[in-house]
Every structure is written in structure tokens, then in C-alpha cells.
Amino acid sequence: MLTEALLTWLRDSDPALRWQVERDLMDEPPEVWEATRARIATEGFGAQLLALQDPDGQWAGGAFFPADFDFQEGAAGQPWTATTWTLNSLREWGLGSAVLRERRTAELLAENSRWEYENLPYWGGEVDCCINAWTVANGLWLGADVTGIVDWFLEHRLPDGGWNCEWVEGSTRSSFHSTLNSLKGLLAYDLATGGTEATRAARRSGEEYLLRRGLFRRLSTGEPVAPWVDRFAYPFRWFYSVLNAVEYFRQATQVDGGTPDPRMADAIELIRAARQPDGTWLQARRHPGRVWFEVDAPAGAPSKWLTLFGTRVLAWWDAHGGLPGVSSRRRGSP
């Protein structure tokens, strides 16, 4: 499915995407994709976001919400312009951390940025699992001390093995969204530091929560947990999908070694089924909310980002022989 025409289309893109195409789909030598990656700081999406940084180190004047955000605006969707969302984008696109370290971004955020929740200091995190996971990943990237937040994850894992941002409201059952985002933060910690037995155990527990459910099924009935599991949209933001989840497991095997877990087989087939005859994946929607600028296709159009992710995870899976599927219904688990 990876035709010359498809590669040409994918490569004709912003450096933030192009370097990943060169590295992961084209097997270009490091000197090629590293040169493209270096351009993120000076061209395209990355350069545009860097130019929007405030003198105090933040973006849009706030930690998670813009300073001028009227919470009545919530009906129009979560805004995606504030500091955490912007750092997430720059980090996930592959911007070299030296650019922001030279600007003393970590120090400036420590001095000037407070969470909207109880005015807590930025690098101390708050009570939301997803926010804390992104803060861990961003802090490690920028050189901030986030060990306290890592310890928080160990303390707030739920009895079923995962996490839920609604724990503060009394929830004792894990969430697909919260668990996946928490796992990403812990993976970033293990990758950057080597991790500890406790963080590795917490990751295994969260991974098992998702794998026991085949990445998209209810444990009680075996039915899909919700229609959003195979609705793919980029940027992923905080939203769960099987594509987002399998991409996490692909990255985790690069850190931990090993091969894909066969319990992902049915989720892989959902991803494969969404591929169009020309090898592309379509953008399902644009998440509502204020953005600095659009970085991908409108709803219904072929998405270069989703096509990168979809092609990459299928290549990873197929490289291990396309492990035989083990349907959770056939296993009788649920």
C-alpha cells in the first residue's frame, strides 16, 4: 500500500511530519531525517508556535487555558492554545529541546505559570491524570524536576490497574482516555531516566487494563466501549482511539523490547479497515475549540498525519508476522 505516489504526498509536508516519514517509512539515513527535523525550529508549524511564546514563557497567558478564556466558552470546545497544549505539540513534533532550554522556558514557567486549579505551581502538577502526564513528559523534555508528579501516579493508580481523571469526583473505575494518557507520561519517564521498578510495574498494570479489553471492548460484555474507538482525528489531544493506543504500544516496545501483544489483533483490524483504497486514512473530525492554526486536513479529507500513524503501526505489526488475532469474545474474557 505504500506507493511512490503516497510517499511523495506524505513527504510534501511540514518538517514536523516530513522527518518522521523519512525516518519511519522511507528508511532514509539519519543525516537526511535529522536535517529535516532540525528545520522544525525555523520553518512551518514549529517556527510559528515558537514565535507565539509570551515573554513570561507561557503561551496565550495560561497553563491549560488561555488567560482570556471565558469558561462559558466551554460550549464551543476546549481551547488548544495555552502553554500545555503548545508544549505538547512542539514535543510530539520532535522539536529539539535546546531551543526552549535556551529561552529558559522551564525556569520561566516555574516563576510565572500556575494551574487554573487552585493556583498550583506549574511543575508540581495538579489533580488531573492527563494534565499531569503531559507535565511529566514536557518537564523531562525541558529539564524540570517532575519526580513528585511521577510519584503521584504511583499513588493514584486505581484498583483495576489504570487511572481516571474523575478520581477526584470519587470515581474508582479507570478510563480508557485517562489510562492511555497516564501511560504516555510514565513511558516518557522510563525512556528518559530508565525508570524504576515501581514505574515499570505501574505501566505494566495500565497496559494490562487496556490489553484485557482488546484496546476497545468492555470487560463486562465484550462490546465496543464507545463509537469513538475507531474515529481517528489528528491532533489526538486527550482523546482515545485504537490508533492512538496502538501507537503508544509501538513506542513502548521500542523502550521495553519484545513484540506486539496478540490481544491487540482486533484493534489492528479496525485500523486496517479504516485505510482507504489509495492507502490514506481520512480525518474523522476536527475537535472543536480555539487553535493557533490548523495542522491537518478538514473532516472527511485524507489526513497526512493519520496516514503516517496508520502506516507506521501496521508496518510494526506486520513486521512481526501479523500476529494471529485472539478475539476477546472467543477468549471468554469479559
Secondary structure per residue as TSV (DSSP state, phi and psi in degrees):
chain	resnum	aa	ss	phi	psi
A	1	M	-	360.0	-15.3
A	2	L	-	-88.8	80.8
A	3	T	-	-81.1	165.9
A	4	E	H	-62.1	-37.8
A	5	A	H	-64.8	-40.3
A	6	L	H	-66.7	-42.5
A	7	L	H	-63.3	-40.4
A	8	T	H	-62.3	-42.9
A	9	W	H	-63.2	-44.3
A	10	L	H	-67.3	-38.6
A	11	R	H	-72.9	-23.2
A	12	D	S	-81.0	73.7
A	13	S	S	-153.5	176.6
A	14	D	-	-61.4	147.9
A	15	P	H	-53.4	-30.1
A	16	A	H	-62.1	-31.2
A	17	L	H	-96.1	-39.4
A	18	R	H	-59.9	-41.1
A	19	W	H	-64.4	-31.7
A	20	Q	H	-72.9	-35.7
A	21	V	I	-61.8	-45.8
A	22	E	I	-62.9	-43.1
A	23	R	I	-74.2	-48.8
A	24	D	I	-94.6	-25.1
A	25	L	I	-110.4	-24.8
A	26	M	S	-109.4	-8.7
A	27	D	-	54.2	39.6
A	28	E	-	-69.8	152.1
A	29	P	-	-66.2	155.4
A	30	P	H	-52.0	-37.1
A	31	E	H	-62.8	-24.3
A	32	V	H	-78.1	-57.9
A	33	W	H	-72.9	-28.4
A	34	E	H	-67.2	-35.6
A	35	A	H	-65.5	-39.9
A	36	T	H	-66.1	-44.1
A	37	R	H	-60.2	-38.1
A	38	A	H	-61.9	-24.2
A	39	R	G	-75.0	-11.2
A	40	I	G	-56.6	-36.0
A	41	A	G	-72.1	-19.3
A	42	T	T	-121.9	-7.9
A	43	E	S	-135.8	152.6
A	44	G	H	64.3	-144.6
A	45	F	H	-57.4	-46.9
A	46	G	H	-61.7	-47.4
A	47	A	H	-62.3	-36.5
A	48	Q	H	-65.4	-43.4
A	49	L	H	-68.1	-38.8
A	50	L	H	-61.0	-37.5
A	51	A	H	-68.3	-18.0
A	52	L	T	-94.1	1.5
A	53	Q	-	-68.6	136.8
A	54	D	-	-76.6	157.3
A	55	P	T	-58.3	-26.0
A	56	D	T	-85.9	7.7
A	57	G	S	95.1	-13.1
A	58	Q	-	-89.8	176.3
A	59	W	B	-122.8	138.9
A	60	A	T	56.8	19.2
A	61	G	T	74.5	9.7
A	62	G	B	-147.3	164.4
A	63	A	S	-76.1	-56.1
A	64	F	S	-117.6	-25.1
A	65	F	S	-123.9	148.5
A	66	P	-	-60.6	150.7
A	67	A	T	-59.8	-31.0
A	68	D	T	-93.8	13.9
A	69	F	-	-71.6	126.9
A	70	D	-	-95.4	118.1
A	71	F	G	-64.4	-10.9
A	72	Q	G	-69.9	-19.2
A	73	E	G	-69.3	-12.1
A	74	G	G	-53.0	-28.9
A	75	A	G	-63.8	-23.8
A	76	A	G	-90.1	-0.1
A	77	G	-	111.3	153.0
A	78	Q	-	-59.6	128.0
A	79	P	-	-73.9	146.1
A	80	W	-	-117.4	26.7
A	81	T	-	-106.4	-13.7
A	82	A	S	-75.2	-178.3
A	83	T	H	-57.4	-51.7
A	84	T	H	-60.9	-45.0
A	85	W	H	-65.7	-37.4
A	86	T	H	-69.7	-42.6
A	87	L	H	-61.4	-41.0
A	88	N	H	-56.0	-46.7
A	89	S	H	-62.7	-49.2
A	90	L	H	-61.5	-41.7
A	91	R	H	-67.1	-47.3
A	92	E	H	-66.7	-29.6
A	93	W	H	-73.7	-19.1
A	94	G	T	102.8	16.3
A	95	L	-	-58.6	134.9
A	96	G	-	-65.3	132.0
A	97	S	H	-65.1	-20.4
A	98	A	H	-58.3	-31.0
A	99	V	H	-60.7	-47.0
A	100	L	H	-81.6	-27.0
A	101	R	H	-66.6	-37.2
A	102	E	H	-63.5	-27.7
A	103	R	T	-85.9	2.0
A	104	R	T	58.4	38.9
A	105	T	H	-62.5	-44.5
A	106	A	H	-60.2	-44.4
A	107	E	H	-65.8	-41.5
A	108	L	H	-64.9	-38.9
A	109	L	H	-68.0	-36.9
A	110	A	H	-61.1	-36.8
A	111	E	H	-80.2	-34.6
A	112	N	H	-119.0	-17.6
A	113	S	-	-105.8	133.0
A	114	R	B	-130.4	144.1
A	115	W	-	-68.2	146.8
A	116	E	T	-64.7	-23.9
A	117	Y	T	-81.9	107.5
A	118	E	T	57.3	21.5
A	119	N	T	57.9	32.8
A	120	L	-	-73.0	150.6
A	121	P	B	-66.7	145.8
A	122	Y	G	-57.2	-53.0
A	123	W	G	-79.8	1.0
A	124	G	G	-89.7	-10.0
A	125	G	-	74.3	-176.3
A	126	E	-	-139.3	-134.5
A	127	V	S	-110.8	-6.1
A	128	D	-	-89.5	126.3
A	129	C	H	-59.1	-45.9
A	130	C	H	-64.8	-45.9
A	131	I	H	-59.8	-43.7
A	132	N	H	-65.7	-36.8
A	133	A	H	-63.2	-44.9
A	134	W	H	-65.5	-35.3
A	135	T	H	-67.7	-37.2
A	136	V	H	-61.0	-51.0
A	137	A	H	-63.1	-43.8
A	138	N	H	-69.0	-37.8
A	139	G	H	-66.0	-43.1
A	140	L	H	-60.6	-41.0
A	141	W	H	-62.4	-39.5
A	142	L	H	-98.2	-2.4
A	143	G	T	88.5	19.3
A	144	A	-	-86.5	157.5
A	145	D	-	-85.6	111.1
A	146	V	-	-121.0	19.7
A	147	T	H	-62.2	-31.2
A	148	G	H	-63.8	-36.3
A	149	I	H	-72.5	-36.8
A	150	V	H	-59.7	-44.6
A	151	D	H	-61.6	-36.3
A	152	W	H	-58.8	-40.2
A	153	F	H	-63.4	-39.1
A	154	L	H	-64.7	-33.4
A	155	E	H	-80.9	-22.4
A	156	H	S	-109.1	12.7
A	157	R	-	-68.1	138.3
A	158	L	-	-88.1	163.2
A	159	P	T	-58.2	-27.3
A	160	D	T	-84.7	1.7
A	161	G	S	107.9	-13.5
A	162	G	S	-116.0	-152.4
A	163	W	-	-136.5	160.2
A	164	N	-	-148.3	124.9
A	165	C	G	-61.4	-18.6
A	166	E	G	-87.7	11.3
A	167	W	G	-57.4	-34.5
A	168	V	G	-66.7	-19.9
A	169	E	G	-94.3	3.8
A	170	G	T	106.0	0.6
A	171	S	-	-66.2	137.2
A	172	T	-	-117.7	8.6
A	173	R	S	-115.3	137.6
A	174	S	-	-72.0	161.0
A	175	S	-	-117.1	142.7
A	176	F	H	-58.5	-48.9
A	177	H	H	-59.1	-54.1
A	178	S	H	-65.2	-38.7
A	179	T	H	-65.6	-45.2
A	180	L	H	-62.0	-46.2
A	181	N	H	-65.3	-37.0
A	182	S	H	-63.9	-42.1
A	183	L	H	-60.2	-38.7
A	184	K	H	-62.4	-40.5
A	185	G	H	-65.5	-43.3
A	186	L	H	-67.7	-35.4
A	187	L	H	-63.4	-41.9
A	188	A	H	-59.2	-39.7
A	189	Y	H	-66.1	-46.4
A	190	D	H	-64.4	-37.2
A	191	L	H	-66.8	-42.5
A	192	A	H	-75.7	-32.4
A	193	T	H	-118.6	-11.0
A	194	G	-	90.7	-14.3
A	195	G	-	71.3	-176.5
A	196	T	-	-128.9	167.7
A	197	E	H	-58.5	-35.9
A	198	A	H	-68.5	-42.6
A	199	T	H	-70.3	-36.6
A	200	R	H	-66.4	-38.6
A	201	A	H	-66.2	-39.4
A	202	A	H	-64.2	-40.1
A	203	R	H	-64.3	-44.3
A	204	R	H	-59.8	-38.6
A	205	S	H	-64.7	-46.1
A	206	G	H	-66.4	-38.9
A	207	E	H	-62.8	-40.7
A	208	E	H	-65.1	-35.5
A	209	Y	H	-55.3	-46.4
A	210	L	H	-74.0	-42.2
A	211	L	H	-67.0	-36.4
A	212	R	T	-61.6	-23.5
A	213	R	T	-101.1	11.5
A	214	G	T	62.8	17.8
A	215	L	T	75.0	-4.6
A	216	F	T	-153.7	4.2
A	217	R	B	-109.9	154.6
A	218	R	-	-73.5	137.2
A	219	L	T	-67.7	-28.7
A	220	S	T	-77.0	-35.7
A	221	T	T	-123.5	-18.6
A	222	G	-	82.1	-1.1
A	223	E	S	-81.6	155.2
A	224	P	B	-54.5	138.6
A	225	V	S	-68.5	-28.8
A	226	A	-	-171.4	160.2
A	227	P	G	-66.9	-15.1
A	228	W	G	-77.7	-5.4
A	229	V	G	-63.8	-30.5
A	230	D	G	-121.2	29.6
A	231	R	-	-104.1	103.9
A	232	F	-	-95.3	130.8
A	233	A	-	-143.6	138.4
A	234	Y	S	-120.2	138.6
A	235	P	S	-65.1	149.9
A	236	F	-	-65.0	-33.1
A	237	R	T	56.1	-128.3
A	238	W	T	-101.4	1.8
A	239	F	-	-80.8	139.7
A	240	Y	-	-85.5	142.4
A	241	S	-	-154.6	163.1
A	242	V	H	-65.9	-29.5
A	243	L	H	-65.9	-44.8
A	244	N	H	-61.3	-41.7
A	245	A	H	-68.5	-45.4
A	246	V	H	-64.9	-35.2
A	247	E	H	-61.1	-38.5
A	248	Y	H	-60.3	-48.3
A	249	F	H	-65.5	-32.6
A	250	R	H	-61.4	-46.6
A	251	Q	H	-65.9	-37.7
A	252	A	H	-64.1	-37.7
A	253	T	H	-67.9	-26.0
A	254	Q	H	-69.0	-28.9
A	255	V	H	-85.1	-43.7
A	256	D	H	-94.6	-15.8
A	257	G	-	80.7	-172.8
A	258	G	S	88.7	-172.1
A	259	T	-	-126.0	166.6
A	260	P	-	-60.1	143.1
A	261	D	-	-75.4	128.8
A	262	P	G	-62.2	-16.5
A	263	R	G	-69.0	-8.9
A	264	M	G	-86.0	-2.2
A	265	A	H	-57.1	-44.4
A	266	D	H	-68.7	-34.6
A	267	A	H	-64.8	-39.8
A	268	I	H	-59.5	-40.1
A	269	E	H	-68.0	-29.7
A	270	L	H	-64.2	-40.3
A	271	I	H	-66.5	-45.0
A	272	R	H	-63.1	-38.8
A	273	A	H	-66.2	-25.0
A	274	A	H	-82.1	-10.6
A	275	R	-	-70.5	133.3
A	276	Q	-	-79.7	162.5
A	277	P	T	-55.9	-27.2
A	278	D	T	-87.8	4.9
A	279	G	S	91.3	3.5
A	280	T	-	-98.5	165.3
A	281	W	E	-116.0	144.2
A	282	L	E	-93.4	145.7
A	283	Q	-	-71.8	121.7
A	284	A	-	-75.9	-36.8
A	285	R	-	-167.5	165.1
A	286	R	-	-107.2	124.4
A	287	H	-	-62.6	128.0
A	288	P	-	-64.6	151.3
A	289	G	S	134.1	157.6
A	290	R	-	-64.8	134.1
A	291	V	-	-129.6	159.8
A	292	W	S	-69.8	-42.5
A	293	F	S	-168.4	160.0
A	294	E	-	-79.8	142.6
A	295	V	-	-120.2	3.3
A	296	D	S	-151.8	-179.8
A	297	A	-	-68.6	156.9
A	298	P	-	-72.1	167.9
A	299	A	T	-56.3	135.5
A	300	G	T	90.4	-11.2
A	301	A	S	-99.4	157.1
A	302	P	E	-61.8	133.1
A	303	S	E	-105.9	123.2
A	304	K	H	-66.9	-39.3
A	305	W	H	-65.2	-48.4
A	306	L	H	-64.9	-33.4
A	307	T	H	-67.3	-38.4
A	308	L	H	-59.4	-52.9
A	309	F	H	-63.0	-46.0
A	310	G	H	-62.9	-45.9
A	311	T	H	-63.5	-40.3
A	312	R	H	-68.0	-44.0
A	313	V	H	-72.0	-34.5
A	314	L	H	-68.1	-38.1
A	315	A	H	-63.1	-40.7
A	316	W	H	-62.0	-47.9
A	317	W	H	-63.4	-49.0
A	318	D	H	-67.8	-27.1
A	319	A	H	-64.1	-21.1
A	320	H	T	-99.8	21.5
A	321	G	T	88.9	10.8
A	322	G	-	56.2	64.8
A	323	L	-	-47.1	140.7
A	324	P	-	-60.6	137.2
A	325	G	-	-71.7	146.0
A	326	V	-	-127.1	93.1
A	327	S	-	-61.7	134.4
A	328	S	H	-62.3	-28.9
A	329	R	H	-68.3	-42.4
A	330	R	H	-66.8	-32.0
A	331	R	H	-72.0	-21.1
A	332	G	T	79.3	9.8
A	333	S	-	-77.7	160.1
A	334	P	-	92.2	360.0
